[in-house]
Amino acid sequence: MMKKLSKILLVMALALTVFFAMMAVASAATIESVEAGVAADAGRTISVTVEYGSPEAAQQSTVLVVKSGTALATLQDSDIKYIDQEAVSDTAVTYTFKLLEADRTGTYDVYVGGTGVDAPEDTSFSFDTKKIIGTISVLGDATKATAVATDASAISVNGTVKSDGTYEIEVGQGTYDVVLGKAGYLYKTYEDVVANQTEVNLGTIKLIPGDYDGDTYVTVSDIMAAKKYFDSDTTAIEDYNLDIDDDGTVSVSEIQAALSNFDTQGYAD
């Protein structure tokens, strides 16, 4: 995980990264090479090794990791995925760290500098993107359904649901709770989904309609709401998600759904 550094260190690190290119140091140290890679272990451990020339002029090494394409000139705290500073030992410094599970996807840029270094160097590393896929079966417009994967650190990744109900969530390697749902339906949760293959297929799930008040339970209140607003324009109804088939009107379909699934909680086949 990213080390919690002081604001002083953050400012110093950013200054080293952004401004060293404009400085000329009389007895400057040099960065001979920078190598970054991702291990195949469960946590996708990242290693960044920096080789320095003239280490006596580079007593401190600084590293900054951001998502590829991030503009350093407008860098925000939330853009920083890892930042650290270490004393130079001999001529090399190696940083070993992990990113949050939800961040273990895509490409990242690595910037390194140091005390007395007249210009920073950069490199990059990439994760193999994993996909959680499947199909959500609902009435009406399937694109209004949602597919969300959340890791153990409560970081969530939103997926894309197509009109045919197929969905895909791009994640990094890790373990996730996947929640599938649509307004007016009971949500389905898949716990501890391990994304360690190119694609993890959760198959087809038919969501259960009738939970119009969103309390994860089809009760009398859902039936009464459907009857109360029968034949009403759903755009004018607050507090209830009564349009399970997306036809714009509360109809017999909404009443039948609540009656058929009465007393159902969570998900049931």
C-alpha positions in Angstrom: 0.0 0.0 0.0 1.1 3.6 -0.6 3.1 4.9 2.4 1.6 7.8 4.2 4.1 10.6 3.8 4.1 14.1 5.3 3.0 17.1 3.3 6.6 18.3 3.4 7.7 15.1 1.6 4.9 15.4 -0.9 5.8 18.9 -1.8 9.5 18.0 -2.0 8.8 15.0 -4.2 6.7 16.9 -6.6 9.2 19.7 -6.8 11.9 17.2 -7.6 9.8 15.6 -10.3 8.4 18.6 -12.0 11.2 21.2 -11.7 14.5 19.3 -11.7 14.4 19.4 -15.5 14.8 23.2 -15.3 17.7 23.1 -12.9 21.4 22.8 -13.5 23.5 21.4 -10.6 27.2 21.9 -10.7 28.1 18.4 -9.3 25.0 16.7 -10.4 24.2 13.1 -9.8 22.9 11.1 -12.8 20.2 8.4 -13.1 21.8 5.6 -15.1 18.7 3.5 -15.5 15.1 3.0 -14.2 13.3 -0.4 -14.5 9.8 -1.2 -13.4 7.9 -4.4 -13.4 4.9 -6.2 -12.1 5.3 -9.6 -10.4 2.8 -12.5 -11.1 2.1 -13.0 -7.4 -1.4 -12.6 -6.0 -0.9 -9.0 -4.9 0.8 -8.0 -8.2 3.8 -6.6 -6.4 5.6 -3.8 -8.2 9.3 -3.2 -8.2 11.0 0.0 -9.3 14.8 -0.1 -9.4 16.8 3.1 -9.9 20.5 3.0 -10.7 22.4 6.2 -9.8 25.7 7.6 -10.9 27.7 9.7 -8.4 25.6 8.6 -5.4 27.4 11.0 -3.1 25.5 13.7 -4.9 22.2 11.8 -4.7 21.8 11.1 -1.0 18.0 10.8 -1.4 15.9 9.1 -4.1 12.3 10.0 -4.8 9.7 8.1 -6.7 6.2 9.1 -7.9 3.6 6.8 -9.6 0.5 8.1 -11.4 -1.9 6.7 -13.9 -0.5 7.0 -17.4 -1.5 10.3 -19.1 -1.9 12.2 -15.8 -0.8 15.8 -16.2 1.9 16.6 -13.6 1.2 20.4 -13.8 -2.3 19.9 -12.4 -1.5 16.9 -10.1 -4.0 16.3 -7.3 -3.5 14.1 -4.2 -6.0 11.6 -5.6 -3.9 11.2 -8.7 -0.9 9.9 -6.7 -0.9 6.1 -6.5 2.4 5.7 -4.8 5.1 8.2 -3.5 8.2 7.5 -1.4 11.7 8.6 -0.7 14.7 6.5 0.3 18.3 7.0 1.0 20.6 5.9 -1.8 22.6 2.7 -0.9 25.7 2.2 -3.0 24.4 3.1 -6.4 20.9 1.6 -6.5 17.5 2.0 -4.8 14.7 -0.5 -5.2 11.1 0.4 -4.2 8.7 -2.6 -3.7 5.0 -1.9 -3.2 1.4 -2.8 -4.2 -1.5 -0.8 -5.4 -5.1 -1.1 -4.3 -6.9 -4.0 -6.0 -9.2 -1.7 -8.0 -6.1 0.1 -9.3 -4.4 -3.0 -10.6 -5.4 -2.4 -14.2 -4.0 -0.3 -17.1 -0.7 1.5 -17.4 1.2 3.7 -14.9 3.9 6.3 -15.3 6.9 6.3 -12.9 9.0 9.4 -12.2 12.2 9.3 -10.3 14.6 12.0 -9.1 16.8 12.7 -6.1 19.0 15.1 -4.3 21.4 16.7 -6.7 19.8 15.1 -9.8 19.6 17.7 -12.5 16.9 15.9 -14.5 14.3 13.2 -13.5 13.9 10.0 -15.4 10.6 8.2 -16.1 9.4 4.8 -17.1 6.1 2.9 -17.0 4.6 -0.5 -16.1 1.3 -2.2 -17.0 -1.1 -4.6 -15.5 -2.9 -7.3 -17.4 -6.5 -6.2 -17.4 -9.0 -8.8 -16.2 -12.7 -8.7 -17.0 -15.7 -9.9 -15.0 -18.5 -10.6 -17.5 -22.0 -12.1 -17.6 -25.6 -11.3 -18.6 -28.3 -9.6 -16.6 -31.9 -10.5 -17.6 -34.5 -7.8 -16.8 -37.6 -6.4 -18.3 -37.3 -3.2 -20.3 -34.0 -1.3 -20.9 -31.1 -3.5 -19.8 -28.7 -0.5 -20.1 -30.4 0.9 -16.9 -29.0 -2.0 -15.0 -25.7 -1.7 -13.1 -22.7 -4.0 -12.5 -20.3 -2.9 -9.8 -17.2 -4.7 -8.5 -15.8 -3.7 -5.0 -12.5 -4.8 -3.5 -11.6 -5.4 0.1 -10.6 -1.7 0.5 -14.1 -0.6 -0.5 -12.9 0.7 -3.9 -15.5 0.2 -6.6 -15.3 -0.2 -10.3 -18.4 0.4 -12.4 -19.0 -1.9 -15.4 -20.8 -1.3 -18.7 -24.2 -3.0 -19.4 -25.2 -3.3 -23.0 -28.8 -3.4 -24.4 -28.8 -7.2 -24.6 -28.0 -7.4 -20.9 -24.4 -8.5 -21.3 -22.0 -6.6 -19.0 -18.2 -6.3 -18.5 -16.3 -4.9 -15.6 -12.6 -4.2 -16.1 -10.6 -4.8 -13.0 -7.1 -5.6 -11.8 -6.2 -9.0 -10.5 -7.8 -9.5 -7.1 -10.9 -10.5 -5.2 -14.2 -8.6 -5.5 -17.8 -8.5 -4.4 -19.9 -8.1 -7.6 -23.3 -6.5 -7.3 -25.8 -6.6 -10.2 -29.1 -4.7 -10.1 -31.7 -2.4 -11.6 -34.1 0.0 -9.9 -37.2 -1.8 -8.9 -35.5 -5.2 -8.6 -33.8 -7.1 -5.9 -30.0 -6.8 -6.2 -27.8 -9.9 -6.8 -24.4 -10.1 -5.0 -21.6 -12.5 -5.9 -19.1 -12.5 -3.0 -15.4 -13.2 -3.3 -15.1 -13.3 -7.1 -11.5 -14.0 -7.9 -10.3 -12.2 -11.0 -7.1 -14.1 -11.8 -7.9 -15.0 -15.4 -8.4 -12.9 -18.6 -12.2 -13.3 -18.2 -14.3 -14.5 -15.3 -17.8 -15.3 -16.5 -20.6 -15.2 -13.9 -23.2 -16.5 -16.3 -26.7 -15.3 -16.8 -28.8 -14.0 -13.9 -32.5 -13.1 -14.0 -33.1 -10.3 -11.5 -36.3 -10.5 -9.4 -38.6 -7.4 -9.8 -40.9 -6.0 -7.1 -38.6 -4.2 -4.7 -40.0 -0.7 -5.4 -38.9 1.0 -2.2 -35.3 -0.3 -2.4 -35.3 -2.0 1.0 -34.0 -5.4 -0.4 -37.3 -7.0 0.5 -40.6 -7.4 -1.5 -43.3 -6.5 1.1 -46.8 -5.3 1.4 -45.6 -1.7 0.9 -44.3 -2.6 -2.6 -47.7 -4.1 -3.5 -49.6 -1.1 -2.1 -47.4 1.3 -3.9 -48.0 -0.4 -7.2 -51.8 -0.4 -6.6 -51.8 3.2 -5.4 -50.0 4.5 -8.5 -51.7 2.1 -11.0 -52.0 3.8 -14.4 -49.8 6.7 -13.3 -47.0 8.3 -15.2 -43.9 7.0 -13.5 -41.9 10.2 -14.0 -44.1 12.0 -11.5 -43.7 9.4 -8.8 -41.1 10.0 -6.1 -39.8 7.5 -3.5 -40.6 4.4 -5.6 -39.0 2.8 -8.6 -42.2 1.4 -10.1 -41.3 1.2 -13.8 -39.7 -2.2 -14.1 -40.4 -2.6 -17.9 -39.6 1.0 -18.7 -42.9 1.8 -20.5 -43.4 5.0 -18.5 -46.6 3.8 -16.7 -47.4 1.8 -13.7 -49.3 -1.2 -15.1 -50.5 -4.7 -14.3 -46.8 -5.8 -14.8 -45.7 -3.9 -11.7 -48.5 -5.2 -9.6 -48.0 -8.8 -10.7 -44.3 -8.6 -10.0 -44.8 -7.5 -6.4 -47.5 -10.2 -5.8 -45.5 -13.0 -7.4 -42.4 -12.2 -5.5 -44.0 -11.2 -2.2 -41.9 -12.0 0.9 -38.7 -12.5 -1.2 -35.6 -11.0 0.3 -32.3 -10.6 -1.4 -31.9 -13.1 -4.3 -33.7 -16.4 -4.9 -33.8 -18.7 -7.9 
